Amino acid sequence: MSFGNLRVINEDRVEPTEGFGTHGHREMEIFSYVVSGELEHKDSMGNLEILKRGDIQLTSAGTGIRHSEYNRNNKSGVHFLQIWAEPHTRGLKPKYFTRHFTDEEKTDKLVTVVAPLGSEDVKEEREASGPAPVQSNVTLKSTILSPGKSVEHIFPAPASGETQRKGYVHVIQTSGYNTGAAKGNKVRVNGGLELSEGDGAFAWGAAGDKLQIENVGTTPAEVLVFDIDGAVEVKRRSNWNSTLSVGRQQGFDVWKLIQRTTMHQDERHEIWNLPAMGTAYRVERALYLPHGVDSPRVTTLKVGGAPLKNPEAQKNADYA
């Protein structure tokens, strides 16, 4: 369940005074892109930081770290994207990095905010200018596109022996959380495919191929573009959402994040309470990417020795 080295992209909202309790990660590059609010990050490396809009926080988990993420504000929520990439090297020493990019820097420009260590302008320092360093073959770019404006990503040469690289485009839900069909800001990819907030598109391109993104809506659109070393073909993955309060998770009513489990085999497991069904489930939330058509797997969770009900997961939901 991955797209090249890109493993997870979750667009999360954390309600006031809520968050993720201390939990562990290993062998994964994890970066947070803060859209709004203030997110407290605390980890076993001694880092304690409040992340705000424009901040990029990257944890190279390596041999293992433990951390927590909380919204300490009692009035306002936090909106951020958490992205996971598989490292190209295992057994690395855990490291922590932060970067900041202003709205002005990103307006109508495609700015590289995360890039592989060794790339141009990438510094292996905890705080520095330029992109955050990642131990993975994934580059993340960001833009805030004004109506009528466009940006281009030109695919570099692929790795030796490969003919194409992979790309992924995600339109951030900046106008508000939406549990239904995608709406809000609208962009057009390569003159054809239109995406709204929460939508994503997969792309493949040879060296020199262009991935063009144009704002065809009436308000600024914040867009992420991934270049992953793996005629540009574009496929669509429709709007899907995650939240820590009332919302939807692939067709299930989600009420409250009640516990977060420890990582196992680099898979992300979370326990949700689904009052519409009166039970709790462990939902594996990963990047639902081409493996046929992926849908979330719902497994039984034993509580006090009694296994819970396990309805069939919604199949092929929200895919076009």
N, C-alpha and C positions, 0 to 999 in steps of 0.2 A: 504494500500500500504506500507507494511513493512515486514521485516523478523525478527521475534522476536521483540526486541527493536531497531533493526537497521532500521532507517527510510530513510536516504538519504546518497548516496555517489556520489559526483560530482567531476570529474576530470576537473579542470578549468584552463584556460590560460587567463591572463589579459595583454592586450597590453600596451605598454609604455604610461604613463600619463592617463590611464583609471582606472576604478574601480567601486566599489559598493558604492553609496551614503548612507547617514545615513538612517538606517531602523531599525525596531524593531523585537525582538524575545521574546518569553516567553515559559516556560514549555518545554524546549528542551536543551539537552546537545550537544554543537556544537564544534567540534574540527577541526583544520586545520593542514594538514601535508604538509610542504613546500618542494617541489622537487628542484626548482631552482628559482633564482631571489630574489627580496626583496619586501615583502608585508607589507604595513603600516596598522596597526590595531589601531583604536581609538574608545573608547566607553564611555558610560555615567557613568561608574564607575571611570573615570579619568585615564584609562590606555591609553598610547600612546607608541607603540612599532613597531620596524622594524623587521619583521620575515625573516629569511634566511634559506638556505638549512639545513636540520637536525632539524629544530625547530618544536615543537608541541605546538600549542596554543589551550587551551580548555576554553570555556566559558560555565559555568553552568547558563543558562539564568533565571531559576527560575521564579519569579514573573514578570520579564520583564527587558530588557535592550535595549539600542539603540547603534548601532555601524556602522562604515564605514570601508571599506577595499579598499586601493588604491595602485597602482603601481606608485610611484612618479618618477621613472627612465624614462628619455626621450629617451632611446636607447634600453633597454633590457626588455623583457617580464617577467612575473611571471607565474610559473607553480606550482599549488598546488591542493591538494584534500581537499574538505570540506565535513565533515561527520557529520550526525545528528543521535543522539540516543534518544529515548524517556526515560525520567527519571522514576525511580521507585517510586519517591515521588514528589508530586506537592506542590507548594507554598513555595519552598525553597528560601533562600536569594541568589541573584545573586553573583557569584564568578568567578574569573579569574585565570588561571594557565598557566605557560609556562615550557617546558622541552626541552632539547637538546640532540640529540643522533648523534654521529659521524658516518661517513661511516665505519670506522674501527670497531666500536662496532657492527655494523649490518652485516659486511661481513661474509657470510657463517654461521651465527648464527641467530636464531629466537628470537628477542629481544622484550620484552613486553614494549610498549611505552604508552599505556593507559590501566587502569584497574579500576575496581570498588573500591570506597573508602572502606577501611577496608581490602583490599587484601595485601598480602605480599609485603613489600618494598614501599607501596604507602603512601606518605606523603601529608597531607592537608596544604601545604605551597605554596605560589604563585610561588616561584622558588625553586627547590630542585632537587636532583638526583632521579632516579627511575621513574616509570610510572606516568603520569598525572592522578589525581583522577577524576573519573566520577561517577555521581549519576545515574548509569544505570547498567543493567546486561550485559554489553558488554565489552569485552577485545580486544584490538588491538595489534597485533604483526607485526614486520617488519623485513625484511631480504634483503640483497643484495647478491644474489647467483652467485658464479662464475660458469663458464661452467663445467658441470660434477658433481657439488656439489649438495647436497640435505639437507633439514631440515625436522623435524617432529614436528607436533603439536599433543599432546596426549589429547584427550577429558577428562576433569574432570568429576566427577559424576554430573548428572543433578540435577535440583531442586527437592525437595520432590514431589512425585507424577508423575514426568516425567520419561520417559524411555530413552530419547535422548537429546543431545544438538545440537545446530545449528552451522555451520561454514560457512564462506564466504571467498573466495580467490579472490584477485584482482591483476592483473599484470599492473603495472604503465607504461605509455607510455613515457619512458625515451629517446627513440631514435628520438622523434619528433612527432608532431601532425599529425594524420592520419585520413582522412575523409572516407576512404574506408574499405575494409575487414581488419580484424586484421592481423598485421604482426609484424616484429621486434623480440625482445627477446621472447624465447619460453620456457615454463616449462611444466612438466608432473605431473599430480596429481594422486597419488596412482597407479602409474605404467600404467595408461591407458589414461585418458583424457588429451589432450594437449591444452594449452592455450597460446595465443600470447598477445602482448601488447594491453591493453584495454579490454581484456576478463575477465570474472569473473565466478566463479563456486560456487554453493550452495552445502553444505554438511550437513549430519546428522550423529551423532555418539553417541554410548553408552559410558559409562565410560570405559576408557582404549583403545578405538578405536583410530587408528592413521590416521592422515591426512599428507601424505608425499608429499613434493614438490621438484622436481628435475629439475635443469636447463639442458635442452637438446639442448640449442642453442649454439652459438659461442661467445656471449658477456654476461657480467653480467646482471642479471635481478633483478629489484627491485619489491618486492612482499609484499602485505599486507595480513595478515591472521586475521580474526575476529572469536572469540569464543563467542557464544551468548547463554545465559542460557534460554532454551526453553522447523554388517555389515555396514560401512560408505557408504551412497548413495550419488553420486555426479551428479548434473545436471548443465547444461551449460547456461549461459546468454552471448550472443555474444557481440562483441565490440559496444559500443555506446559512444558518446562524447558530450562535451559541450565546448563552447569557447565564448570569448567576442569579437572576430573579425571574419574574414571569416572562416566558418566551416560548420558543419552539426549538426542538432539537430533532430534525429530520422527522417531523410529523408527530412527535410526542410532546405533550404538555409538560413543561419543565417549571418546577416551582422553586426549588431551593437546592443549592449545592450543600449537601450535609456532611460530606467527608471526601477527602482526596487520598487515594491509595498510593503506596510506594510503587515506583517504576519497576516493571518486570520485563526483561528482555527488550528494553528500549521501546516498549509500547506504552501508550498513554491510556490509563484507565481512570475513570472517575465514577463516583457513586452519586446517582441522582434520585431524588424522591419524586415520583410521578403520581400525584394524588388522583388524577383521572382514572388510574388503574388501581390505586390503593396500595401499591407496593413500591419497593425500591429496586433499582436495577443498576448494574454496572454497564455503562455504555462506553465502548471503545471509540474515542474520538480521534481520528487520524485524518490525514489528507485523503479524501475520498477520490482517488485518481484512477486512471484507466487500468483496470484489471477485469476486463469485461466492463460491467458497470457496477461500481462498488456501492454498497449501502452499509450503514452502521451495524455492527454485530452486538446483539444484546444477549448477555449470558446471565445465568442465575447467580445469585449471591447468597451465600449461607449466613444467616444471622441467628445466633443461639442454636446452631445445629439444624435449623429448619430451612430448607431451600425455598426461595421465593418463586412465584410464578414467572414464567418466561414466555411471553407472547412472541409470535414471529415478528421479527423486525420489519419495518416498512421497507419494501423492496423497490429499488430503482426510483426512489422518491426524488422529485424535483429535478430530474435530469431531462435535458432536451437533446 
